Amino acid sequence: MKRIGLAILCSALATSVMAAPKDCEELRKEIEIKIQAKAIPSYTLEIITAEEAKQHDVAMIVGSCENGTKRIIYQKNDS
């Protein structure tokens, strides 16, 4: 019985951690690592508000953070 209770508690804790809002700087760094792995020489990642994101091309948005209040946009710079 104790094992079942422990399993339920662990499941609840894991769910709350997965649902926690992601910090924008942390997410930006994760995205940056993925871009660098593709050897893209020159790019810009910018954190903007959700309202500002409406003025940008949807394809430029590569992430959402802080409970959806901010977006991370990507732009490849000409070399």
PyMOL Python script that loads the backbone (N, CA, C, O; Angstrom):
from pymol import cmd

cmd.read_pdbstr("""\
ATOM      1  N   MET A   1       0.817  -1.189   0.000  1.00  0.00           N
ATOM      2  CA  MET A   1       0.000   0.000   0.000  1.00  0.00           C
ATOM      3  C   MET A   1       0.864   1.259   0.000  1.00  0.00           C
ATOM      4  O   MET A   1       0.536   2.252  -0.648  1.00  0.00           O
ATOM      5  N   LYS A   2       1.976   1.200   0.739  1.00  0.00           N
ATOM      6  CA  LYS A   2       2.869   2.349   0.789  1.00  0.00           C
ATOM      7  C   LYS A   2       3.465   2.631  -0.584  1.00  0.00           C
ATOM      8  O   LYS A   2       3.672   3.787  -0.951  1.00  0.00           O
ATOM      9  N   ARG A   3       3.740   1.582  -1.334  1.00  0.00           N
ATOM     10  CA  ARG A   3       4.311   1.755  -2.677  1.00  0.00           C
ATOM     11  C   ARG A   3       3.339   2.469  -3.611  1.00  0.00           C
ATOM     12  O   ARG A   3       3.744   3.313  -4.411  1.00  0.00           O
ATOM     13  N   ILE A   4       2.076   2.134  -3.508  1.00  0.00           N
ATOM     14  CA  ILE A   4       1.069   2.784  -4.356  1.00  0.00           C
ATOM     15  C   ILE A   4       0.977   4.259  -4.012  1.00  0.00           C
ATOM     16  O   ILE A   4       0.917   5.109  -4.900  1.00  0.00           O
ATOM     17  N   GLY A   5       0.967   4.562  -2.719  1.00  0.00           N
ATOM     18  CA  GLY A   5       0.924   5.963  -2.286  1.00  0.00           C
ATOM     19  C   GLY A   5       2.148   6.728  -2.758  1.00  0.00           C
ATOM     20  O   GLY A   5       2.037   7.869  -3.204  1.00  0.00           O
ATOM     21  N   LEU A   6       3.312   6.104  -2.662  1.00  0.00           N
ATOM     22  CA  LEU A   6       4.558   6.730  -3.112  1.00  0.00           C
ATOM     23  C   LEU A   6       4.538   6.953  -4.623  1.00  0.00           C
ATOM     24  O   LEU A   6       4.991   7.990  -5.107  1.00  0.00           O
ATOM     25  N   ALA A   7       4.017   5.985  -5.361  1.00  0.00           N
ATOM     26  CA  ALA A   7       3.931   6.121  -6.824  1.00  0.00           C
ATOM     27  C   ALA A   7       3.004   7.271  -7.205  1.00  0.00           C
ATOM     28  O   ALA A   7       3.295   8.028  -8.131  1.00  0.00           O
ATOM     29  N   ILE A   8       1.893   7.400  -6.494  1.00  0.00           N
ATOM     30  CA  ILE A   8       0.958   8.496  -6.779  1.00  0.00           C
ATOM     31  C   ILE A   8       1.603   9.838  -6.460  1.00  0.00           C
ATOM     32  O   ILE A   8       1.465  10.791  -7.227  1.00  0.00           O
ATOM     33  N   LEU A   9       2.303   9.922  -5.338  1.00  0.00           N
ATOM     34  CA  LEU A   9       2.979  11.156  -4.953  1.00  0.00           C
ATOM     35  C   LEU A   9       4.048  11.536  -5.977  1.00  0.00           C
ATOM     36  O   LEU A   9       4.145  12.699  -6.367  1.00  0.00           O
ATOM     37  N   CYS A  10       4.837  10.580  -6.405  1.00  0.00           N
ATOM     38  CA  CYS A  10       5.890  10.850  -7.406  1.00  0.00           C
ATOM     39  C   CYS A  10       5.280  11.302  -8.724  1.00  0.00           C
ATOM     40  O   CYS A  10       5.817  12.197  -9.376  1.00  0.00           O
ATOM     41  N   SER A  11       4.176  10.703  -9.121  1.00  0.00           N
ATOM     42  CA  SER A  11       3.507  11.099 -10.364  1.00  0.00           C
ATOM     43  C   SER A  11       3.005  12.530 -10.278  1.00  0.00           C
ATOM     44  O   SER A  11       3.125  13.297 -11.234  1.00  0.00           O
ATOM     45  N   ALA A  12       2.446  12.885  -9.137  1.00  0.00           N
ATOM     46  CA  ALA A  12       1.933  14.247  -8.961  1.00  0.00           C
ATOM     47  C   ALA A  12       3.075  15.256  -8.999  1.00  0.00           C
ATOM     48  O   ALA A  12       2.943  16.315  -9.611  1.00  0.00           O
ATOM     49  N   LEU A  13       4.181  14.942  -8.358  1.00  0.00           N
ATOM     50  CA  LEU A  13       5.334  15.846  -8.369  1.00  0.00           C
ATOM     51  C   LEU A  13       5.919  15.986  -9.762  1.00  0.00           C
ATOM     52  O   LEU A  13       6.277  17.089 -10.175  1.00  0.00           O
ATOM     53  N   ALA A  14       6.020  14.891 -10.484  1.00  0.00           N
ATOM     54  CA  ALA A  14       6.575  14.936 -11.839  1.00  0.00           C
ATOM     55  C   ALA A  14       5.688  15.757 -12.754  1.00  0.00           C
ATOM     56  O   ALA A  14       6.193  16.503 -13.592  1.00  0.00           O
ATOM     57  N   THR A  15       4.390  15.636 -12.614  1.00  0.00           N
ATOM     58  CA  THR A  15       3.459  16.393 -13.448  1.00  0.00           C
ATOM     59  C   THR A  15       3.579  17.883 -13.179  1.00  0.00           C
ATOM     60  O   THR A  15       3.559  18.680 -14.117  1.00  0.00           O
ATOM     61  N   SER A  16       3.704  18.275 -11.918  1.00  0.00           N
ATOM     62  CA  SER A  16       3.796  19.697 -11.597  1.00  0.00           C
ATOM     63  C   SER A  16       5.110  20.290 -12.098  1.00  0.00           C
ATOM     64  O   SER A  16       5.145  21.454 -12.497  1.00  0.00           O
ATOM     65  N   VAL A  17       6.167  19.525 -12.085  1.00  0.00           N
ATOM     66  CA  VAL A  17       7.447  20.018 -12.597  1.00  0.00           C
ATOM     67  C   VAL A  17       7.379  20.188 -14.107  1.00  0.00           C
ATOM     68  O   VAL A  17       7.900  21.168 -14.640  1.00  0.00           O
ATOM     69  N   MET A  18       6.752  19.261 -14.795  1.00  0.00           N
ATOM     70  CA  MET A  18       6.658  19.354 -16.247  1.00  0.00           C
ATOM     71  C   MET A  18       5.761  20.517 -16.668  1.00  0.00           C
ATOM     72  O   MET A  18       5.959  21.090 -17.740  1.00  0.00           O
ATOM     73  N   ALA A  19       4.791  20.868 -15.851  1.00  0.00           N
ATOM     74  CA  ALA A  19       3.864  21.932 -16.203  1.00  0.00           C
ATOM     75  C   ALA A  19       4.358  23.308 -15.760  1.00  0.00           C
ATOM     76  O   ALA A  19       3.715  24.318 -16.048  1.00  0.00           O
ATOM     77  N   ALA A  20       5.482  23.354 -15.069  1.00  0.00           N
ATOM     78  CA  ALA A  20       6.006  24.635 -14.580  1.00  0.00           C
ATOM     79  C   ALA A  20       6.385  25.518 -15.763  1.00  0.00           C
ATOM     80  O   ALA A  20       6.930  25.030 -16.754  1.00  0.00           O
ATOM     81  N   PRO A  21       6.099  26.816 -15.664  1.00  0.00           N
ATOM     82  CA  PRO A  21       6.447  27.720 -16.764  1.00  0.00           C
ATOM     83  C   PRO A  21       7.955  27.802 -16.936  1.00  0.00           C
ATOM     84  O   PRO A  21       8.705  27.844 -15.961  1.00  0.00           O
ATOM     85  N   LYS A  22       8.381  27.823 -18.176  1.00  0.00           N
ATOM     86  CA  LYS A  22       9.809  27.859 -18.474  1.00  0.00           C
ATOM     87  C   LYS A  22      10.313  29.293 -18.462  1.00  0.00           C
ATOM     88  O   LYS A  22       9.671  30.198 -18.995  1.00  0.00           O
ATOM     89  N   ASP A  23      11.476  29.485 -17.844  1.00  0.00           N
ATOM     90  CA  ASP A  23      12.132  30.782 -17.830  1.00  0.00           C
ATOM     91  C   ASP A  23      12.617  31.108 -19.244  1.00  0.00           C
ATOM     92  O   ASP A  23      13.162  30.242 -19.928  1.00  0.00           O
ATOM     93  N   CYS A  24      12.420  32.344 -19.677  1.00  0.00           N
ATOM     94  CA  CYS A  24      12.767  32.730 -21.047  1.00  0.00           C
ATOM     95  C   CYS A  24      14.263  32.600 -21.333  1.00  0.00           C
ATOM     96  O   CYS A  24      14.650  32.138 -22.406  1.00  0.00           O
ATOM     97  N   GLU A  25      15.088  32.997 -20.398  1.00  0.00           N
ATOM     98  CA  GLU A  25      16.532  32.920 -20.630  1.00  0.00           C
ATOM     99  C   GLU A  25      16.977  31.471 -20.746  1.00  0.00           C
ATOM    100  O   GLU A  25      17.828  31.145 -21.574  1.00  0.00           O
ATOM    101  N   GLU A  26      16.407  30.601 -19.919  1.00  0.00           N
ATOM    102  CA  GLU A  26      16.735  29.179 -19.963  1.00  0.00           C
ATOM    103  C   GLU A  26      16.338  28.577 -21.307  1.00  0.00           C
ATOM    104  O   GLU A  26      17.108  27.832 -21.914  1.00  0.00           O
ATOM    105  N   LEU A  27      15.137  28.902 -21.764  1.00  0.00           N
ATOM    106  CA  LEU A  27      14.668  28.398 -23.053  1.00  0.00           C
ATOM    107  C   LEU A  27      15.502  28.951 -24.197  1.00  0.00           C
ATOM    108  O   LEU A  27      15.827  28.220 -25.133  1.00  0.00           O
ATOM    109  N   ARG A  28      15.853  30.228 -24.138  1.00  0.00           N
ATOM    110  CA  ARG A  28      16.676  30.839 -25.180  1.00  0.00           C
ATOM    111  C   ARG A  28      18.018  30.114 -25.282  1.00  0.00           C
ATOM    112  O   ARG A  28      18.510  29.876 -26.386  1.00  0.00           O
ATOM    113  N   LYS A  29      18.607  29.766 -24.153  1.00  0.00           N
ATOM    114  CA  LYS A  29      19.886  29.047 -24.160  1.00  0.00           C
ATOM    115  C   LYS A  29      19.738  27.652 -24.766  1.00  0.00           C
ATOM    116  O   LYS A  29      20.619  27.197 -25.496  1.00  0.00           O
ATOM    117  N   GLU A  30      18.627  26.972 -24.467  1.00  0.00           N
ATOM    118  CA  GLU A  30      18.383  25.651 -25.040  1.00  0.00           C
ATOM    119  C   GLU A  30      18.250  25.737 -26.563  1.00  0.00           C
ATOM    120  O   GLU A  30      18.799  24.909 -27.289  1.00  0.00           O
ATOM    121  N   ILE A  31      17.524  26.736 -27.033  1.00  0.00           N
ATOM    122  CA  ILE A  31      17.347  26.927 -28.477  1.00  0.00           C
ATOM    123  C   ILE A  31      18.683  27.281 -29.123  1.00  0.00           C
ATOM    124  O   ILE A  31      19.002  26.797 -30.209  1.00  0.00           O
ATOM    125  N   GLU A  32      19.452  28.118 -28.458  1.00  0.00           N
ATOM    126  CA  GLU A  32      20.752  28.525 -28.986  1.00  0.00           C
ATOM    127  C   GLU A  32      21.683  27.328 -29.155  1.00  0.00           C
ATOM    128  O   GLU A  32      22.422  27.254 -30.137  1.00  0.00           O
ATOM    129  N   ILE A  33      21.655  26.404 -28.220  1.00  0.00           N
ATOM    130  CA  ILE A  33      22.482  25.195 -28.317  1.00  0.00           C
ATOM    131  C   ILE A  33      22.091  24.383 -29.556  1.00  0.00           C
ATOM    132  O   ILE A  33      22.955  23.869 -30.267  1.00  0.00           O
ATOM    133  N   LYS A  34      20.787  24.273 -29.806  1.00  0.00           N
ATOM    134  CA  LYS A  34      20.315  23.521 -30.983  1.00  0.00           C
ATOM    135  C   LYS A  34      20.732  24.207 -32.287  1.00  0.00           C
ATOM    136  O   LYS A  34      21.096  23.541 -33.256  1.00  0.00           O
ATOM    137  N   ILE A  35      20.677  25.527 -32.304  1.00  0.00           N
ATOM    138  CA  ILE A  35      21.076  26.262 -33.510  1.00  0.00           C
ATOM    139  C   ILE A  35      22.574  26.110 -33.746  1.00  0.00           C
ATOM    140  O   ILE A  35      23.003  25.905 -34.881  1.00  0.00           O
ATOM    141  N   GLN A  36      23.364  26.209 -32.699  1.00  0.00           N
ATOM    142  CA  GLN A  36      24.808  26.068 -32.829  1.00  0.00           C
ATOM    143  C   GLN A  36      25.196  24.670 -33.280  1.00  0.00           C
ATOM    144  O   GLN A  36      26.198  24.496 -33.973  1.00  0.00           O
ATOM    145  N   ALA A  37      24.408  23.670 -32.892  1.00  0.00           N
ATOM    146  CA  ALA A  37      24.671  22.296 -33.323  1.00  0.00           C
ATOM    147  C   ALA A  37      24.485  22.142 -34.826  1.00  0.00           C
ATOM    148  O   ALA A  37      25.066  21.245 -35.439  1.00  0.00           O
ATOM    149  N   LYS A  38      23.675  23.018 -35.422  1.00  0.00           N
ATOM    150  CA  LYS A  38      23.464  22.992 -36.873  1.00  0.00           C
ATOM    151  C   LYS A  38      24.484  23.862 -37.604  1.00  0.00           C
ATOM    152  O   LYS A  38      24.423  24.008 -38.825  1.00  0.00           O
ATOM    153  N   ALA A  39      25.421  24.437 -36.849  1.00  0.00           N
ATOM    154  CA  ALA A  39      26.528  25.235 -37.401  1.00  0.00           C
ATOM    155  C   ALA A  39      26.047  26.450 -38.190  1.00  0.00           C
ATOM    156  O   ALA A  39      26.629  26.790 -39.220  1.00  0.00           O
ATOM    157  N   ILE A  40      25.008  27.092 -37.721  1.00  0.00           N
ATOM    158  CA  ILE A  40      24.537  28.328 -38.356  1.00  0.00           C
ATOM    159  C   ILE A  40      25.421  29.460 -37.842  1.00  0.00           C
ATOM    160  O   ILE A  40      25.462  29.711 -36.637  1.00  0.00           O
ATOM    161  N   PRO A  41      26.132  30.147 -38.741  1.00  0.00           N
ATOM    162  CA  PRO A  41      27.160  31.107 -38.314  1.00  0.00           C
ATOM    163  C   PRO A  41      26.635  32.414 -37.726  1.00  0.00           C
ATOM    164  O   PRO A  41      27.245  32.958 -36.806  1.00  0.00           O
ATOM    165  N   SER A  42      25.536  32.920 -38.229  1.00  0.00           N
ATOM    166  CA  SER A  42      25.090  34.238 -37.781  1.00  0.00           C
ATOM    167  C   SER A  42      23.564  34.270 -37.663  1.00  0.00           C
ATOM    168  O   SER A  42      22.845  34.080 -38.644  1.00  0.00           O
ATOM    169  N   TYR A  43      23.096  34.510 -36.455  1.00  0.00           N
ATOM    170  CA  TYR A  43      21.661  34.519 -36.204  1.00  0.00           C
ATOM    171  C   TYR A  43      21.363  35.424 -35.006  1.00  0.00           C
ATOM    172  O   TYR A  43      22.267  35.843 -34.283  1.00  0.00           O
ATOM    173  N   THR A  44      20.093  35.707 -34.819  1.00  0.00           N
ATOM    174  CA  THR A  44      19.651  36.508 -33.690  1.00  0.00           C
ATOM    175  C   THR A  44      18.478  35.808 -33.024  1.00  0.00           C
ATOM    176  O   THR A  44      17.541  35.380 -33.698  1.00  0.00           O
ATOM    177  N   LEU A  45      18.527  35.692 -31.701  1.00  0.00           N
ATOM    178  CA  LEU A  45      17.406  35.214 -30.911  1.00  0.00           C
ATOM    179  C   LEU A  45      16.977  36.372 -30.023  1.00  0.00           C
ATOM    180  O   LEU A  45      17.803  36.965 -29.330  1.00  0.00           O
ATOM    181  N   GLU A  46      15.696  36.693 -30.043  1.00  0.00           N
ATOM    182  CA  GLU A  46      15.217  37.832 -29.273  1.00  0.00           C
ATOM    183  C   GLU A  46      13.969  37.439 -28.483  1.00  0.00           C
ATOM    184  O   GLU A  46      13.081  36.769 -29.009  1.00  0.00           O
ATOM    185  N   ILE A  47      13.908  37.854 -27.236  1.00  0.00           N
ATOM    186  CA  ILE A  47      12.742  37.610 -26.392  1.00  0.00           C
ATOM    187  C   ILE A  47      11.845  38.839 -26.475  1.00  0.00           C
ATOM    188  O   ILE A  47      12.271  39.958 -26.189  1.00  0.00           O
ATOM    189  N   ILE A  48      10.591  38.609 -26.874  1.00  0.00           N
ATOM    190  CA  ILE A  48       9.643  39.717 -27.021  1.00  0.00           C
ATOM    191  C   ILE A  48       8.317  39.339 -26.347  1.00  0.00           C
ATOM    192  O   ILE A  48       8.100  38.180 -25.995  1.00  0.00           O
ATOM    193  N   THR A  49       7.447  40.319 -26.172  1.00  0.00           N
ATOM    194  CA  THR A  49       6.130  40.031 -25.592  1.00  0.00           C
ATOM    195  C   THR A  49       5.245  39.350 -26.629  1.00  0.00           C
ATOM    196  O   THR A  49       5.507  39.413 -27.830  1.00  0.00           O
ATOM    197  N   ALA A  50       4.201  38.706 -26.145  1.00  0.00           N
ATOM    198  CA  ALA A  50       3.259  38.038 -27.046  1.00  0.00           C
ATOM    199  C   ALA A  50       2.586  39.047 -27.973  1.00  0.00           C
ATOM    200  O   ALA A  50       2.299  38.734 -29.129  1.00  0.00           O
ATOM    201  N   GLU A  51       2.339  40.238 -27.480  1.00  0.00           N
ATOM    202  CA  GLU A  51       1.730  41.288 -28.304  1.00  0.00           C
ATOM    203  C   GLU A  51       2.663  41.696 -29.452  1.00  0.00           C
ATOM    204  O   GLU A  51       2.216  41.868 -30.586  1.00  0.00           O
ATOM    205  N   GLU A  52       3.947  41.849 -29.155  1.00  0.00           N
ATOM    206  CA  GLU A  52       4.920  42.210 -30.195  1.00  0.00           C
ATOM    207  C   GLU A  52       5.038  41.093 -31.228  1.00  0.00           C
ATOM    208  O   GLU A  52       5.276  41.353 -32.408  1.00  0.00           O
ATOM    209  N   ALA A  53       4.873  39.853 -30.781  1.00  0.00           N
ATOM    210  CA  ALA A  53       5.016  38.706 -31.680  1.00  0.00           C
ATOM    211  C   ALA A  53       3.959  38.699 -32.771  1.00  0.00           C
ATOM    212  O   ALA A  53       4.173  38.118 -33.835  1.00  0.00           O
ATOM    213  N   LYS A  54       2.823  39.333 -32.524  1.00  0.00           N
ATOM    214  CA  LYS A  54       1.758  39.375 -33.528  1.00  0.00           C
ATOM    215  C   LYS A  54       2.191  40.153 -34.768  1.00  0.00           C
ATOM    216  O   LYS A  54       1.597  39.992 -35.835  1.00  0.00           O
ATOM    217  N   GLN A  55       3.219  40.994 -34.642  1.00  0.00           N
ATOM    218  CA  GLN A  55       3.711  41.789 -35.758  1.00  0.00           C
ATOM    219  C   GLN A  55       4.780  41.046 -36.571  1.00  0.00           C
ATOM    220  O   GLN A  55       5.231  41.542 -37.604  1.00  0.00           O
ATOM    221  N   HIS A  56       5.179  39.871 -36.108  1.00  0.00           N
ATOM    222  CA  HIS A  56       6.228  39.101 -36.776  1.00  0.00           C
ATOM    223  C   HIS A  56       5.641  37.910 -37.509  1.00  0.00           C
ATOM    224  O   HIS A  56       4.525  37.472 -37.230  1.00  0.00           O
ATOM    225  N   ASP A  57       6.410  37.400 -38.446  1.00  0.00           N
ATOM    226  CA  ASP A  57       6.045  36.191 -39.173  1.00  0.00           C
ATOM    227  C   ASP A  57       6.007  35.017 -38.185  1.00  0.00           C
ATOM    228  O   ASP A  57       6.914  34.868 -37.365  1.00  0.00           O
ATOM    229  N   VAL A  58       4.981  34.199 -38.260  1.00  0.00           N
ATOM    230  CA  VAL A  58       4.828  33.064 -37.355  1.00  0.00           C
ATOM    231  C   VAL A  58       6.029  32.121 -37.458  1.00  0.00           C
ATOM    232  O   VAL A  58       6.414  31.510 -36.461  1.00  0.00           O
ATOM    233  N   ALA A  59       6.617  31.993 -38.629  1.00  0.00           N
ATOM    234  CA  ALA A  59       7.762  31.111 -38.827  1.00  0.00           C
ATOM    235  C   ALA A  59       8.984  31.565 -38.024  1.00  0.00           C
ATOM    236  O   ALA A  59       9.885  30.768 -37.763  1.00  0.00           O
ATOM    237  N   MET A  60       9.016  32.820 -37.639  1.00  0.00           N
ATOM    238  CA  MET A  60      10.150  33.337 -36.866  1.00  0.00           C
ATOM    239  C   MET A  60      10.051  32.955 -35.386  1.00  0.00           C
ATOM    240  O   MET A  60      11.062  32.981 -34.684  1.00  0.00           O
ATOM    241  N   ILE A  61       8.873  32.606 -34.902  1.00  0.00           N
ATOM    242  CA  ILE A  61       8.685  32.283 -33.496  1.00  0.00           C
ATOM    243  C   ILE A  61       9.144  30.853 -33.240  1.00  0.00           C
ATOM    244  O   ILE A  61       8.614  29.905 -33.819  1.00  0.00           O
ATOM    245  N   VAL A  62      10.143  30.711 -32.357  1.00  0.00           N
ATOM    246  CA  VAL A  62      10.707  29.394 -32.083  1.00  0.00           C
ATOM    247  C   VAL A  62      10.472  28.934 -30.653  1.00  0.00           C
ATOM    248  O   VAL A  62      10.870  27.828 -30.287  1.00  0.00           O
ATOM    249  N   GLY A  63       9.829  29.770 -29.837  1.00  0.00           N
ATOM    250  CA  GLY A  63       9.573  29.364 -28.470  1.00  0.00           C
ATOM    251  C   GLY A  63       8.595  30.281 -27.772  1.00  0.00           C
ATOM    252  O   GLY A  63       8.395  31.431 -28.163  1.00  0.00           O
ATOM    253  N   SER A  64       7.989  29.741 -26.724  1.00  0.00           N
ATOM    254  CA  SER A  64       7.060  30.493 -25.893  1.00  0.00           C
ATOM    255  C   SER A  64       7.455  30.239 -24.446  1.00  0.00           C
ATOM    256  O   SER A  64       7.773  29.107 -24.080  1.00  0.00           O
ATOM    257  N   CYS A  65       7.438  31.287 -23.618  1.00  0.00           N
ATOM    258  CA  CYS A  65       7.882  31.133 -22.238  1.00  0.00           C
ATOM    259  C   CYS A  65       7.076  32.032 -21.312  1.00  0.00           C
ATOM    260  O   CYS A  65       6.253  32.835 -21.748  1.00  0.00           O
ATOM    261  N   GLU A  66       7.337  31.871 -20.032  1.00  0.00           N
ATOM    262  CA  GLU A  66       6.670  32.639 -18.981  1.00  0.00           C
ATOM    263  C   GLU A  66       5.158  32.602 -19.135  1.00  0.00           C
ATOM    264  O   GLU A  66       4.485  33.630 -19.222  1.00  0.00           O
ATOM    265  N   ASN A  67       4.647  31.358 -19.167  1.00  0.00           N
ATOM    266  CA  ASN A  67       3.198  31.100 -19.282  1.00  0.00           C
ATOM    267  C   ASN A  67       2.584  31.698 -20.547  1.00  0.00           C
ATOM    268  O   ASN A  67       1.426  32.116 -20.531  1.00  0.00           O
ATOM    269  N   GLY A  68       3.337  31.742 -21.630  1.00  0.00           N
ATOM    270  CA  GLY A  68       2.813  32.226 -22.898  1.00  0.00           C
ATOM    271  C   GLY A  68       2.778  33.734 -23.043  1.00  0.00           C
ATOM    272  O   GLY A  68       2.235  34.244 -24.024  1.00  0.00           O
ATOM    273  N   THR A  69       3.348  34.465 -22.082  1.00  0.00           N
ATOM    274  CA  THR A  69       3.332  35.926 -22.160  1.00  0.00           C
ATOM    275  C   THR A  69       4.454  36.466 -23.018  1.00  0.00           C
ATOM    276  O   THR A  69       4.414  37.621 -23.443  1.00  0.00           O
ATOM    277  N   LYS A  70       5.465  35.635 -23.282  1.00  0.00           N
ATOM    278  CA  LYS A  70       6.601  36.070 -24.095  1.00  0.00           C
ATOM    279  C   LYS A  70       6.898  35.029 -25.157  1.00  0.00           C
ATOM    280  O   LYS A  70       6.552  33.857 -25.013  1.00  0.00           O
ATOM    281  N   ARG A  71       7.547  35.475 -26.227  1.00  0.00           N
ATOM    282  CA  ARG A  71       7.941  34.599 -27.333  1.00  0.00           C
ATOM    283  C   ARG A  71       9.426  34.806 -27.624  1.00  0.00           C
ATOM    284  O   ARG A  71       9.995  35.856 -27.326  1.00  0.00           O
ATOM    285  N   ILE A  72      10.030  33.793 -28.205  1.00  0.00           N
ATOM    286  CA  ILE A  72      11.412  33.896 -28.653  1.00  0.00           C
ATOM    287  C   ILE A  72      11.376  33.811 -30.170  1.00  0.00           C
ATOM    288  O   ILE A  72      10.850  32.858 -30.745  1.00  0.00           O
ATOM    289  N   ILE A  73      11.947  34.829 -30.805  1.00  0.00           N
ATOM    290  CA  ILE A  73      11.973  34.833 -32.269  1.00  0.00           C
ATOM    291  C   ILE A  73      13.401  34.618 -32.751  1.00  0.00           C
ATOM    292  O   ILE A  73      14.370  35.005 -32.097  1.00  0.00           O
ATOM    293  N   TYR A  74      13.496  33.991 -33.910  1.00  0.00           N
ATOM    294  CA  TYR A  74      14.769  33.634 -34.529  1.00  0.00           C
ATOM    295  C   TYR A  74      14.871  34.330 -35.874  1.00  0.00           C
ATOM    296  O   TYR A  74      13.909  34.377 -36.640  1.00  0.00           O
ATOM    297  N   GLN A  75      16.033  34.861 -36.146  1.00  0.00           N
ATOM    298  CA  GLN A  75      16.288  35.438 -37.461  1.00  0.00           C
ATOM    299  C   GLN A  75      17.695  35.078 -37.879  1.00  0.00           C
ATOM    300  O   GLN A  75      18.657  35.334 -37.156  1.00  0.00           O
ATOM    301  N   LYS A  76      17.808  34.481 -39.056  1.00  0.00           N
ATOM    302  CA  LYS A  76      19.125  34.145 -39.598  1.00  0.00           C
ATOM    303  C   LYS A  76      19.672  35.403 -40.269  1.00  0.00           C
ATOM    304  O   LYS A  76      19.008  36.001 -41.116  1.00  0.00           O
ATOM    305  N   ASN A  77      20.867  35.793 -39.893  1.00  0.00           N
ATOM    306  CA  ASN A  77      21.480  36.996 -40.457  1.00  0.00           C
ATOM    307  C   ASN A  77      22.254  36.636 -41.722  1.00  0.00           C
ATOM    308  O   ASN A  77      22.826  35.551 -41.832  1.00  0.00           O
ATOM    309  N   ASP A  78      22.262  37.560 -42.667  1.00  0.00           N
ATOM    310  CA  ASP A  78      23.044  37.354 -43.897  1.00  0.00           C
ATOM    311  C   ASP A  78      24.521  37.438 -43.559  1.00  0.00           C
ATOM    312  O   ASP A  78      24.955  38.307 -42.802  1.00  0.00           O
ATOM    313  N   SER A  79      25.281  36.523 -44.131  1.00  0.00           N
ATOM    314  CA  SER A  79      26.726  36.533 -43.879  1.00  0.00           C
ATOM    315  C   SER A  79      27.473  37.282 -44.933  1.00  0.00           C
ATOM    316  O   SER A  79      28.698  37.384 -44.867  1.00  0.00           O
TER     317      SER A  79
END
""", "prot")
cmd.dss("prot")
cmd.show_as("cartoon", "prot")
cmd.util.cbc("prot")
cmd.orient("prot")
